[in-house]
Amino acid sequence: MTAVGARPADAGGGAATGAKLAHPPEWPVYRDDTIESVARMLRAGRSFDYGHGPEIAALEEAFARYHGRRHALALNSGTSALFAAYFALGLGEGDEVATQVYTFFSAVSPLLLLGAVPVLTDVAPATGQATAEGLAAAFTSRTRAIAVTHLWGNPGPMDAIIALARERGVPLVEDCSHAHGARYRGRPVGSLADISVFSIGGHKAVSGGLGGMLLTDDPDLYARACLLANFRHRTDLTIHDERYAALLPTGLGGNLRISPTAAVLALEHLESLDVMVSRRQANMGALVDGLTALPGIRAVPVGPGSSTGAWYDGVVEVGDDARLDRDTLVRLLQSRGLNVRAPSTRPLHHYPLFRGSAPDWSPRTARAARAAARSGARAFPRADHLFAHWLRLPVSFLYEQDSPLPGRYVEEFAELLA
């Protein structure tokens, strides 16, 4: 295995150690011509789109083409895209979905809304990724799907997970929200599962401010997701299956549509994604190479033939053999103006919702949450260890070509850990 973002690089450079670091504006950042395009739309009263206008169509077509998928559906968030994916698969009350315990909570919270139960499994010891062995051990007679997240943009072991899904005859959902531009054995993530989902909001490498994307090759799954999220005129323009003709005027009332202004913003990032991947890989490679030369700092491994793309969060592990523990190191680095912290994404069993704190006003969700808590009550030593030792690096600042920040960060770490 190679280290996340690893490449030979000179870790030095930058101003004198101890000087205040100057960070560029935090991502997302947009070109002036894109901002003007959005301004023109707003002046024309085009902040919403009830149909399938050119901005949304262009984003979906570009997303499908980039990932080699037949169908793309833009939604108003990555969480909505996951909800639509689980809904399209027909998951409902009492159905179980095998998944990893270390993921963002929105990867599984839509299951609870449907009454389905996420069955949590521990992760690989160094990467935090789902493992085929762990997922297989979670199977029962009620298991109806597998859901995996490419945590921090690092692709999981998809060959083994795909083989497990086929062997057990269940669909696979791939959450790529951290992994724009990442590749698994040469294939873009998002092209590997029955349904793949991206967030295109917040600090993601492709961001419209708020948005999500669902990808699939299955026209029936696309139609079901589209009916949940839209109604006429979008549905009758893009769904051609006669079985759904009666539903085209109204859809199913979900109203999960993306705005056309968000589509314009996201399309700029998608069209320059490969450039972004190259710059962040170079900058993060220099940073990770420099940091892992220091005592007690370890990189997150990446599987053979895989790449992390444009990253989402960059993490390194602060080992027990480091001079300082993770939390002390974070505190001292922050006092020097470095934008580091413990990861905000934590294993799901740390949250009250996955410990049985179920909402009484929604009996179906309450039953699902209590059932999820039974799997969450088990020990997850690998996930707990990583959460206590990982340190989050400032990926969203590293979009500039030849950024001086990696060298400055390495200098500050080295002074504290030498």
NORFENDA-V877050 format. One record per backbone hydrogen bond with DSSP energy under -0.5 kcal/mol. NH is the residue of the N-H (numbers start at 1). CO is the residue of the C=O. If there is no record, write none. Layout:
# NORFENDA-V877050
<<NH;CO> <NH;CO>>
This chain:
# NORFENDA-V877050
<<2;302> <4;300> <6;3> <11;9> <19;16> <23;21> <27;396> <35;31> <36;32> <37;33> <38;34> <39;35> <40;36> <41;37> <42;38> <43;39> <44;40> <45;42> <46;41> <57;53> <58;54> <59;55> <60;56> <61;57> <62;58> <63;59> <64;60> <65;61> <66;62> <67;63> <68;64> <68;65> <69;64> <71;216> <73;214> <75;212> <76;256> <78;211> <81;77> <82;78> <83;79> <84;80> <85;81> <86;82> <87;83> <88;84> <89;85> <90;87> <91;86> <94;115> <95;92> <96;142> <97;117> <98;145> <99;119> <101;121> <103;101> <103;346> <107;104> <108;105> <109;105> <110;106> <111;108> <112;108> <113;109> <114;110> <115;111> <115;112> <116;111> <117;95> <118;116> <119;97> <119;117> <120;118> <121;99> <124;129> <128;124> <135;131> <136;132> <137;133> <138;134> <138;135> <139;136> <143;140> <144;96> <145;96> <146;171> <147;98> <148;173> <150;175> <151;149> <153;150> <154;151> <155;153> <157;130> <158;156> <161;157> <162;158> <163;159> <164;160> <165;161> <166;162> <167;163> <168;164> <169;165> <170;165> <171;144> <173;146> <174;195> <175;148> <175;173> <176;174> <176;197> <179;176> <182;179> <183;307> <184;187> <185;183> <186;305> <187;184> <189;182> <191;188> <194;172> <195;172> <196;215> <197;174> <198;213> <200;211> <202;209> <204;201> <207;205> <208;200> <210;208> <212;75> <213;198> <214;73> <215;196> <216;71> <217;194> <219;217> <222;218> <223;219> <224;220> <225;221> <226;222> <227;223> <228;224> <229;225> <230;226> <232;248> <232;249> <234;50> <234;231> <235;231> <237;233> <238;234> <239;235> <240;238> <242;240> <244;241> <245;242> <247;244> <248;244> <248;245> <251;247> <252;227> <252;230> <253;250> <254;228> <256;229> <258;74> <263;259> <264;260> <265;261> <266;262> <267;263> <268;264> <269;265> <270;266> <271;267> <272;268> <273;270> <276;272> <277;273> <278;274> <279;275> <280;276> <281;277> <282;278> <283;279> <284;280> <285;281> <286;282> <287;283> <288;284> <289;285> <290;286> <291;287> <292;288> <293;289> <293;290> <294;291> <297;294> <298;296> <298;317> <300;315> <301;299> <302;2> <306;303> <307;183> <310;180> <311;308> <312;152> <314;393> <316;391> <317;298> <318;316> <318;389> <319;296> <319;317> <322;319> <329;325> <330;326> <331;327> <332;328> <333;329> <334;330> <335;331> <336;332> <336;333> <337;334> <338;333> <340;338> <341;392> <348;101> <350;347> <351;348> <354;351> <355;352> <356;353> <357;352> <358;356> <360;358> <362;359> <366;362> <367;363> <368;364> <369;365> <370;366> <371;367> <372;368> <373;369> <374;370> <375;371> <376;372> <377;373> <378;375> <384;380> <385;381> <386;382> <387;383> <388;384> <389;385> <389;386> <390;386> <391;316> <392;341> <393;314> <395;393> <397;394> <398;395> <399;397> <400;397> <403;400> <408;404> <409;405> <410;406> <411;407> <412;408> <413;409> <414;410> <415;411> <416;412> <417;413> <418;414>>
